[in-house]
Amino acid sequence: MRLTDDLAARRRLYARPGFTAPAMMLIDVPPHLAGADLPLGRYYPVILENDAELAEFEIFLAAERTSAVVPDIFATRPSTLYTGAIALFEYAPPEAGWPWLLLCHWPREHTARAALDPQLLARGAYTIETFLGRADLLAAIAILSHQLGGAVNWSIATGSDRPHGSA
């Protein structure tokens, strides 16, 4: 079996919203494999920092195997991208029916505080949120902005006005 036959049969690539942002692959996990531990109960996000990782991930998904496995080959691979400030990236759905994504790239000074829990940050540097609509995403940004206060350096990049479909 290949993951592309079942677990990852429905997936979409979310293009980079900016030059310093990774692309996102979102897998719509089929109901028989989905669960409450997944974002919105059914999605599995994958952070792809470059085109080579996209190619590697597609090969991983298409590989023959005896049973389904979690497609987590990048989940704990350290990020190769650097940020000096908290960077928030908004990903618009590549087509109708797919959720909005908010990726937060945390600088090393913040990720060091989470080093004791490797499950807290994807690739040691990111948090990911999924939303059914942009209004919910913007509300989450407002809450995070309030929590961060004025003493923290951060920025937001949106890609909703950019073409979608390529990494």
C-alpha positions as CSV (number, residue, x, y, z in Angstrom):
1,M,0.0,0.0,0.0
2,R,1.0,3.6,-0.6
3,L,-0.1,6.5,1.7
4,T,-1.3,8.2,-1.5
5,D,-3.9,5.5,-1.9
6,D,-5.6,6.1,1.4
7,L,-4.2,8.3,4.2
8,A,-2.9,11.0,2.0
9,A,-5.2,10.6,-1.0
10,R,-6.6,14.1,-0.4
11,R,-3.9,16.7,0.1
12,R,-3.2,20.2,-1.0
13,L,-0.1,22.3,-1.2
14,Y,-0.4,25.8,0.4
15,A,2.1,28.1,-1.4
16,R,4.6,30.1,0.6
17,P,3.0,33.5,1.6
18,G,6.4,35.1,1.5
19,F,10.1,34.4,0.6
20,T,11.0,33.5,4.2
21,A,8.0,31.2,4.8
22,P,7.9,27.5,4.2
23,A,5.2,25.9,2.0
24,M,2.5,23.8,3.8
25,M,1.1,20.4,2.7
26,L,-2.2,19.7,4.4
27,I,-3.5,16.1,4.3
28,D,-7.3,15.6,4.7
29,V,-7.1,12.3,6.7
30,P,-10.0,9.9,5.8
31,P,-12.6,9.4,8.5
32,H,-11.5,5.9,9.4
33,L,-8.0,7.3,10.3
34,A,-9.0,10.8,11.6
35,G,-9.4,11.7,15.3
36,A,-9.7,14.4,17.8
37,D,-5.9,14.7,18.1
38,L,-5.8,16.2,14.5
39,P,-6.4,19.8,13.7
40,L,-10.2,20.3,13.2
41,G,-10.4,16.5,13.8
42,R,-9.2,15.5,10.3
43,Y,-6.2,17.5,9.0
44,Y,-2.5,16.7,9.1
45,P,-0.2,19.6,8.4
46,V,3.4,19.2,7.0
47,I,5.9,22.0,6.9
48,L,8.0,22.0,3.8
49,E,10.9,24.4,3.9
50,N,12.2,24.0,0.4
51,D,11.5,22.2,-3.0
52,A,13.8,19.3,-2.1
53,E,11.6,18.6,1.0
54,L,8.5,18.7,-1.2
55,A,10.0,16.1,-3.6
56,E,11.2,14.0,-0.6
57,F,7.7,14.0,0.9
58,E,6.0,13.0,-2.3
59,I,8.4,10.1,-2.7
60,F,7.7,9.1,1.0
61,L,3.9,9.2,0.4
62,A,4.2,7.1,-2.8
63,A,6.5,4.5,-1.4
64,E,5.1,0.9,-1.1
65,R,4.8,-0.3,2.5
66,T,2.9,-3.1,4.3
67,S,0.8,-0.7,6.5
68,A,-0.1,2.9,7.0
69,V,2.4,5.0,8.9
70,V,2.2,8.6,10.3
71,P,3.7,10.9,7.6
72,D,5.9,12.6,10.2
73,I,9.2,12.6,8.5
74,F,9.6,16.4,9.0
75,A,7.9,16.8,12.3
76,T,11.1,16.5,14.4
77,R,13.6,17.4,11.7
78,P,15.2,20.7,12.8
79,S,14.2,23.8,10.9
80,T,16.8,25.2,8.5
81,L,15.1,28.6,8.4
82,Y,16.0,31.4,10.8
83,T,13.8,34.2,12.2
84,G,14.9,37.0,14.4
85,A,11.4,37.9,15.4
86,I,8.2,36.0,15.9
87,A,6.8,35.6,12.3
88,L,3.2,34.8,11.7
89,F,2.3,33.5,8.2
90,E,-1.3,33.3,7.0
91,Y,-2.1,30.6,4.4
92,A,-5.3,31.0,2.4
93,P,-7.0,27.8,1.2
94,P,-5.7,26.7,-2.2
95,E,-9.3,25.9,-3.1
96,A,-12.8,26.1,-1.6
97,G,-13.5,23.7,1.2
98,W,-10.0,23.7,2.7
99,P,-9.1,25.5,5.9
100,W,-7.0,28.6,6.6
101,L,-3.7,28.0,8.3
102,L,-1.7,30.1,10.7
103,L,2.0,29.2,11.0
104,C,4.0,30.8,13.8
105,H,7.8,30.7,13.3
106,W,9.4,31.3,16.7
107,P,13.0,32.6,17.1
108,R,15.6,30.6,19.0
109,E,15.3,32.8,22.1
110,H,11.7,31.6,22.4
111,T,12.1,28.0,21.3
112,A,14.8,27.4,23.9
113,R,12.1,27.7,26.6
114,A,10.2,24.8,25.0
115,A,13.2,22.5,24.6
116,L,12.0,20.2,27.3
117,D,8.8,19.2,25.3
118,P,9.7,18.2,21.8
119,Q,6.0,17.8,20.9
120,L,5.3,21.5,21.5
121,L,7.0,22.8,18.4
122,A,7.0,21.3,14.9
123,R,10.6,21.1,13.6
124,G,11.7,22.8,16.8
125,A,10.5,26.2,15.6
126,Y,6.9,26.3,14.6
127,T,3.3,26.1,15.8
128,I,0.4,25.6,13.5
129,E,-3.3,26.5,13.8
130,T,-6.1,25.6,11.4
131,F,-9.3,27.6,11.0
132,L,-12.5,27.1,9.0
133,G,-12.6,30.8,8.0
134,R,-10.3,33.8,7.8
135,A,-12.3,35.7,10.5
136,D,-11.4,33.0,13.0
137,L,-7.7,33.2,12.0
138,L,-7.7,37.0,12.4
139,A,-9.4,36.6,15.9
140,A,-6.6,34.2,16.9
141,I,-3.9,36.7,15.6
142,A,-5.6,39.4,17.7
143,I,-5.5,37.2,20.8
144,L,-1.9,36.3,20.2
145,S,-1.0,39.9,19.6
146,H,-2.6,40.9,22.9
147,Q,-0.7,38.0,24.7
148,L,2.6,39.1,23.2
149,G,2.1,42.7,24.2
150,G,4.3,45.5,22.9
151,A,7.6,44.3,24.2
152,V,8.0,41.4,21.7
153,N,9.2,41.9,18.1
154,W,6.9,40.1,15.6
155,S,5.5,40.4,12.1
156,I,2.7,39.0,10.0
157,A,2.9,37.9,6.3
158,T,-0.2,37.2,4.4
159,G,-0.4,35.3,1.1
160,S,-4.1,35.6,0.4
161,D,-3.4,37.9,-2.6
162,R,-0.8,35.6,-4.1
163,P,-1.3,32.8,-6.6
164,H,-1.5,29.3,-5.0
165,G,-0.4,25.8,-6.0
166,S,3.4,25.9,-6.1
167,A,5.9,25.6,-3.4
